[in-house]
Amino acid sequence: MSTFTKRNGQFYWDDQEFHLLSGAIHYFRVPREYWRDRLEKLLAQGCNTVETYLPWNLHEPQPGHFDFSGNLDVVAFLNLAADMGLKAIVRPSPYTCGEFEFGGQPWWLLKDPQMRVRTLEAGYREAVRRYYADLLPRLAPLQCTHGGPILACQIENEYGYYGNDTNYLEFLKEQLMIGGIEVMFFTTDGPWGMSLEAGSLPGVLAGGSFGSGAPEHFKKMKRLRPADPLFCSEFWMGWFDAWGDEHHVRDADAAASSLDEILAEGHVNLYMFHGGTNFGFTSGSNHYAVLKADVTSYDYDAPLSEAGDLTPKFHAFRQVIARRTRDEEVRRRLSEPVDPSRFSTIIHKEALGTWPVTATASLADSLKGISIGKTGPRPLSMEELDQGYGYVLYRLTLPGPQVLNPVSLWKCNDRATIFVNGRFALAQVGNEVGCPFPLTLDRAENSIEILVENQGRVNFGERMNDQRKGISGAILIDKHAHGPVESWGLGFDSVPAVHWAPSGLEPGTPGFHRVPFRVSVPRGEYVDTFLSLPGWGKGVAWVNGHPLGRFWQIGPQQTLYVPGPYLKDGDNELVIFETEGQAGSSVSFVATPVLNSTRK
């Protein structure tokens, strides 16, 4: 048993001064088979602590149903870190941000029309209590006071950017204590404006989140907590990407200079040390003036690439830590070059070639086999269909020939693709959704289909309370709500079981595409690759049932990471769902990711 304390402006592990050098690795963004590899590289960087968020939305996918298995086994992750000599910081705040869907909060909160997240509203308060009642008994035995690796626990994350209700923060602290958490508490906020003051509690360590300017920020933090250690609890050495924007990178030497300024006075948590991947539908979005949905890769321009490779930033940071560490043994170790052969997980990056699409299935023909439609006078939102992620298809039947003008989608989020008689007509996204448009119907009886995608619930700011997906209002035709409407939920919790046909789909038709391919995997090793989809429009992909995430031709990300643990020696299967009717006849697997290319 040990203690982690603070006094006289320093951290102490038991009675020894402790220089906190932490790096963020999100276990849920990394295949479990690669946890050891990423943690070994964290040690090679010179860090002594690993930090991770805990995603409530993954751990409680439905109210009262908890999942801590497989890749979500946070206890196994923390025990592995401890076995490797690392200490740990946990951030189980109900809200985590992290560019994750809904900031890590479960979608089903929004089934309550009165829900106000990150407040003492009764529904939110009770949901937090239930989650913590299951989560915290798993974490409590792993605290350093019980012989485990956890030395600190975050109460809330950047709450000072959201509100200033200290009663809410006290409630969270109280729930953590009821659950047996007794290690050091802290909060994280940016040191700008009033955010640091608004998001902190008296007597609780106030960590700062920033990417540069440490001397100035530390002055403000010192004024707020004069007796506390200076802790940059999120050092942003990179940034995240949104669809349609550029890939964000930061010069390694400039970032290393900022790290040096931090370590000259205080302690650090590198955010991120390793970013990982927003597999499946887990990426979030930001919405200020316009909606910006985050890409699948969470590369973050971190010291480790998305696929775990050492970057120039890794080596630059290692040199800074070698100079600034107060641990002589770490300084000696960092004086020697990194030996890649000492990493225990053998991972190859390979180009697997080009493979043809061998079978397809249209969405229209597959619909009744993969969903159950509900018909009513108005469209049903995703939450009303008891669905969290993916898509909803709405269908109307109207007579013709005629021109409908105007047509609009009232209370629709986030992206709507409209088809007339099975063919692509137009798409609206973000602020465009709700704007009127005309539709030409050229048959006596016409099918109008509206495929609405949840591109990732907003993960930051007040708009989180307005993140119900699909259409929660109405389909307006000539300014009146039109019905009846069929609502078909397409949550895609697993690969849809469609009936494959050998023939290709008509251009402009959304549907599914199957690509068998072969891989030679050496025994006891892994082969990573990257899926390239030139000529494809927008959609999602699975390899051997594992969700890879979203793709979109507008970039900047043009490849999807395929981790080695997802591949089998011999025959493998790729399944793609494409929404725009822009599908290629083949795909390629390349050895190098493309994260920085845009095309329209």
C-alpha positions, 0 to 999 in steps of 0.5 A: 500500500502506498499514498500519493499526496501533495504538499509544499507545491510538490507531489509525493509517492509515500515520502519521496518527491514524485515527478508526475510524467503521464501519457494518455492511452485510451484502452477502448481505442486500441485493440486489447492485443496491442495494449502491452505494445502501447504501454511499453512505448510509453515507458520507453518515452520516459513516462511513469504513469498512464492516464485514461478516460472511461467511456460511460456510453460503452460501459453502459450501452443500455440502462442497467446493462454493463459491459467490462469485457474484452476491449472494455476490460479496464481492470485488465488494462490497469492491472497490465499497466501496474505489472509493467511498473506504471502508475495510473490516472483514471478519468471516470467523469460521466462526461469526458469529451475526448472527441467521443460520441456525446462526450462519452455519455450514453445516448439513451439519456436523451430518451428523457425529453427533460434531460439536461446533462452535466446537471443535478437534474433528477434523471441525470443524477440517478443515471450517474448513481447507477453507473458509479454503483457498478463501476467504482467497486471495480476501480476501488481495489486498484487504488495505490492505497490498496496496492494498485496503480491508481494514484489520482481520479478526476471529478469532472472534465473541463466543466468550467467551459460548461457551467459553474454549479459547484453543487454538481461537482460536489455531488460527483465527488461525493458519489466517488467517495461513496464508491470507495475512491480515496486517492487524490481528486482533481479537475481539468480546465483551461486557464482562460477566462473564468473556466479554471475557477468555474470548474474547480472545487476548494481543496481539490487539485486544479489541473490545466489543459493547454498546448503552449504558454505554460509560464503564463498559465502556471501563474494563474494556476498558482494564484488559484492554488498557491500551495498545489503542484503545477499540473498540466493535466492535458498537454495538447501536443496535437489536435483532432480532425473533422471531415472536410477540414485539413489534417492537423499537425504540430511541429515536433520541435515546437511541441517539445519546447512547450513540453520543456516549459511545462517540466521546468516548473511542473508535471504533465499528462501528455494528451494524447500519448497515443490517440488510437481509433474511433472504431464503429460509430464512436467519433463525436462532433463539434457544432459552433457556427457549423457542424464539424463531425470528427473523422474515424482516426484519432491519430492526434499527431501524437508521439505514437501514430494511430497504428502505434509507430514511433513519430518524430514527436516521440523522439523529441519528447524523449529528449526533453524528458531525459533532461527534465526527469528527476529520476536518475534511473529513467535519465540513464535509460533514456540516454540510450537509443530506443531499441525497437526489437525490445518491444514484445509485440511483433507488428508488420505494416503490409500492403495486401493489394487490390481486391474486387467486390464480389457481391452486393445487396441494395439497401432497398432489397435488404431492408425487411431482412435487417430492420422492422419498419414502423408506420405512423403519421410522423417520422420517429427519431432514433431515440424513439426507435430505441436506437443509439447510432447508425442511420434511420431510413424514412419512406414516403409514397406519393403520386405523380408526375409532379414537382414538390416544392418546397420540401424540408426536414424539420428537426433533423440531425445530422445528415440526410441523403434523399432518394427518389425511386431508389436513385440519389437526388441530393444530400444535406448536412449540418446547417443545410438540413432544414433548408427547402428543396424541390423534388421531381416525381416522374412516375404515377407512384413514387417512393421518396426515401430519406436516409438520415445519419447520426454523424456523432453526437456533439461532444462539447458545449451546450448543444449536447442537450439537443442531440436527438438524431434522425427526424424528431419533427416532421417531413414538410411538403408544401409547408405541411407535415406529411404522412404516413411515414415509414421509419426503419432503424439501421443501428448496425450493432453488428454486420447486417445479414443481407442476401448477397447477389453477384451483380453490381448495384445501379449507380446512385443506389445505396447498399452493401458490398462484399470483398473477400481477401486473403492475408498471410499472417506469421504465427505469433505476429500481427499484420496491420494494413490500411483500407483505401477506398478510391472512388467510393462515396461515404459509409462504414466498413467492417473486417471480419465483423469488426467495425472499422469506422466511417469513411467519406471521400471529402477527407482529410482521412482517406484510409481506415486503419485495419489492426492486425488482431482483426485479421486472420491467416487465410480468408478474410471478409470486408463488408462496406455499407455505402450511402451515396450510391458511389461505390467502386468495383474494388478496394485496396489495402495499403501499408501507409495511412493517408490522413491529409488529403481532401477531394470533392 
